[in-house]
Amino acid sequence: MIEHPNEVVTKALVRFVGVPGLDRQAAIITLDNGFDYKKPNSFGPAGLRSLDAAFATAAAAEPAFIAITGKPFIFCVGADITGIPYLTTREQALELGELGHRVFARFKDSTIPTFAFINGAALGGGLEVALHCHYRTVSSGAAALGLPEVAIGLVPGWGGSQLLPNLIGAPGAAQVILQNPLTQKVLRPSQATELGVADVQFEAADFLERSLEWAAGVVRGEIEVNRPEVDKDMWDGVLFFARQQLDEKLHGAVPSANKALELLAAAKDGLHFEKETEALADLLMGEESRASLYAFDLVQRRAKRPVGVPPADLARKVTKVGIIGAGLMASQLAALFVRRLEVPVILTDLDQERVDKGVAYVIGQIDKLASRNRISEGTAAKLRGLISGSVDKSGFADADFVIEAVFENLDLKKQIWAEMEKIVGPEAILATNTSSLSITEMAADLEHPERVVGFHFFNPVAVLPLLEIIRGERTDDAALATAFEVGKLLKKSSVLVKDAPAFVVNRLLTRFTSEVFHAIDAGTPLDVVDVALDPLGLPMRPIALLQLVGPAVAYHVGETLHSAFPDRFGDSPNLKKIVDAGIPLMVEDEINPEVVKLIDGGSAPLTADDVRRKALDALAEEIRLMLGEGVVAEAQDIDLCMILGAGWPFHLGGVTPYLDRSGTSERVTGKRFLAKGVADLPA
């Protein structure tokens, strides 16, 4: 019998309630692990056996219907993945899959009507047990619904890949099982209802009462649940298109995505649960799932407990925010600060036209949230009243937290802080969104350099969750603690970084792209360079990444790093020519032919394999140097930064475990970054 020695057991608790209009009581099974919403329900082996016993108890009483629901705010977020390292054989993996199928099938095969009252977050196995029920209600307050398994190297293994397409059709199922996990999206309750995942949605305030009334109406035959017939004719075409998209995006590098497609194809002809169990077992024993779980643990645990942060009680209260600049980045920051902190935010720039444009952008973002029902109109009105702009910086006098987002020029930033220090109070935090410049140098001439801190966001601000918080040589604990508390309020994952050139993500990406342009300068055709990294399944090819960052920005950061480390960071003449010409690298998702004409290549072209090897070798060398310099506390922080700030794929598990598994770390630096087994298959 499979066991998880450290399982936090989610118990299935049975109670019987009377429901008006029914002559028999209803059985309600509540999933509850005994903790509050911060520790969600999940299914380990013991939890599944508890649910099995609960269903037997409920059914034995011959109730009018059986309903399953969750503790406050949480239905169930799926399998207890902390138990996966204890699965050391394929037979154990098969047993886990079969156990989930057997227990959940009791709801599907029951002669007593079964209902899922999805009162909160329902992910993975949580949504799968709901899919086995005959009917589903969902609360408007349910935070997230979905089948995210593909993102962590697995597939829905307890019925989701078979039941969902046969419930809502192949297009919707492909969205939920493939597209959403790979773009880190989930369904909102309204989307789940619209797709047909749930039959009806009720408000959170009286969700259980309304669900019981609705279920009673269904049982009495007064409410008829009509579900559209699934279109099987378009099934193959949808999956063909989905495979094309996957090949273009991932280039076959993510086994879980390929397995999910196979399972969706199989579901056209019925429910092939045995194929699902086999696929799950294969993936559980593969390196991608173990790597993905390492990455998942970083994002879910380490990101919430950053290392080296001063005590939170040292943080100062922030009641007003000032933002210097009103361009796109500054405007994005203003929108984020207004929404998350709900305090007055003031923008400034060189002229009123720019200021007005920045304020209008923020109001536009607020209006968009309201129109999509993400916030109420009352909240929107409040937020609109909090944003303002002025060319007169005296409005910053009572700001507790001031952040600049202007052009990357050290002299300009020093000038701004010298001027601002005379306006704001002595304890106001001065934060810079610099992507590569020294925080220490920026603060060197100030009367209070201790309150200057790096606060580096990634673009687009609303999407990428990473926040690099940089401590200058004279930054004090109060400024740092305040920065981390603000980062938490902004719902960002913050990592403490030493004041070193380009910090973490930009330094590594620049080293990476330096090797790419070194290959181009050597005469390697752009199309060869661009596909060289496809076997990794990175979210973007190198040329598209450079286009997103912006050739001018990439060149500027490269210049900063070339000045600091000229032996490792090249100064590419071809990149400079592209920047000087002001032409885009990509046109309609293709490499710009004008760029190809512009480049002067050398006479020593590399193969795609050579390009990939050199790029990975460069990453290994740079990471070892960064850890030696103390840029971050541990290799795990490098991995976290690259996952959250650069989109490094979950299936690779982070940069350092991939470099370890591939042998690159030891070949280049003489040793591994992580202890053996941290993100590997068990011995």
Stockholm file with secondary structure:
# STOCKHOLM 1.0

chainA/1-683         MIEHPNEVVTKALVRFVGVPGLDRQAAIITLDNGFDYKKPNSFGPAGLRSLDAAFATAAAAEPAFIAITGKPFIFCVGADITGIPYLTTREQALELGELGHRVFARFKDSTIPTFAFINGAALGGGLEVALHCHYRTVSSGAAALGLPEVAIGLVPGWGGSQLLPNLIGAPGAAQVILQNPLTQKVLRPSQATELGVADVQFEAADFLERSLEWAAGVVRGEIEVNRPEVDKDMWDGVLFFARQQLDEKLHGAVPSANKALELLAAAKDGLHFEKETEALADLLMGEESRASLYAFDLVQRRAKRPVGVPPADLARKVTKVGIIGAGLMASQLAALFVRRLEVPVILTDLDQERVDKGVAYVIGQIDKLASRNRISEGTAAKLRGLISGSVDKSGFADADFVIEAVFENLDLKKQIWAEMEKIVGPEAILATNTSSLSITEMAADLEHPERVVGFHFFNPVAVLPLLEIIRGERTDDAALATAFEVGKLLKKSSVLVKDAPAFVVNRLLTRFTSEVFHAIDAGTPLDVVDVALDPLGLPMRPIALLQLVGPAVAYHVGETLHSAFPDRFGDSPNLKKIVDAGIPLMVEDEINPEVVKLIDGGSAPLTADDVRRKALDALAEEIRLMLGEGVVAEAQDIDLCMILGAGWPFHLGGVTPYLDRSGTSERVTGKRFLAKGVADLPA
#=GR chainA/1-683 SS CCCCTTCCCCEEEEEEECCTTCSSCEEEEEEECSSCTTSCCCBCHHHHHHHHHHHHHHHHTCCSCEEEEESTTEEECCBCGGGGGGCCSHHHHHHHHHHHHHHHHHHHSCSSCEEEEECSEEETHHHHHHHHSSEEEEETTCCCEECCGGGGTCCCTTTHHHHHHHHHCHHHHHIIIIIHHHTTCCBCHHHHHHHTSSSEEECSTTHHHHHHHHHHHHHHTSSCCCCCCCCCTTHHHHHHHHHHHHHHHHTTCCHHHHHHHHHHHHGGGSCCHHHHHHHHHHHHTSHHHHHHHHHHHHHHTGGGSCTTCCCGGGCCCCCCEEEECCSHHHHHHHHHHHHHHCSCEEEECSSHHHHHHHHHHHHHHHHHHHHTTSSCHHHHHHHHTTEEECSCGGGGTTCSEEEECCCSCHHHHHHHHHHHHTTSCTTCEEEECCSSSCHHHHHTTSSCGGGEEEEECCSSTTTCCEEEEEECTTCCHHHHHHHHHHHHHTTCEEEEEESCTTTTHHHHHHHHHHHHHHHHHTTCCHHHHHHTTGGGTCSSCHHHHHHHHCHHHHHHHHHHHHHHCTTTSCCCHHHHHHHHHTCCSEETTEECHHHHHHCCCCSCCCCHHHHHHHHHHHHHHHHHHHHHHTSSSSHHHHHHHHHHHHCCCGGGTSHHHHHHHTTHHHHHHSSCSSCTTSSSCCC
#=GC SS_cons         CCCCTTCCCCEEEEEEECCTTCSSCEEEEEEECSSCTTSCCCBCHHHHHHHHHHHHHHHHTCCSCEEEEESTTEEECCBCGGGGGGCCSHHHHHHHHHHHHHHHHHHHSCSSCEEEEECSEEETHHHHHHHHSSEEEEETTCCCEECCGGGGTCCCTTTHHHHHHHHHCHHHHHIIIIIHHHTTCCBCHHHHHHHTSSSEEECSTTHHHHHHHHHHHHHHTSSCCCCCCCCCTTHHHHHHHHHHHHHHHHTTCCHHHHHHHHHHHHGGGSCCHHHHHHHHHHHHTSHHHHHHHHHHHHHHTGGGSCTTCCCGGGCCCCCCEEEECCSHHHHHHHHHHHHHHCSCEEEECSSHHHHHHHHHHHHHHHHHHHHTTSSCHHHHHHHHTTEEECSCGGGGTTCSEEEECCCSCHHHHHHHHHHHHTTSCTTCEEEECCSSSCHHHHHTTSSCGGGEEEEECCSSTTTCCEEEEEECTTCCHHHHHHHHHHHHHTTCEEEEEESCTTTTHHHHHHHHHHHHHHHHHTTCCHHHHHHTTGGGTCSSCHHHHHHHHCHHHHHHHHHHHHHHCTTTSCCCHHHHHHHHHTCCSEETTEECHHHHHHCCCCSCCCCHHHHHHHHHHHHHHHHHHHHHHTSSSSHHHHHHHHHHHHCCCGGGTSHHHHHHHTTHHHHHHSSCSSCTTSSSCCC
//
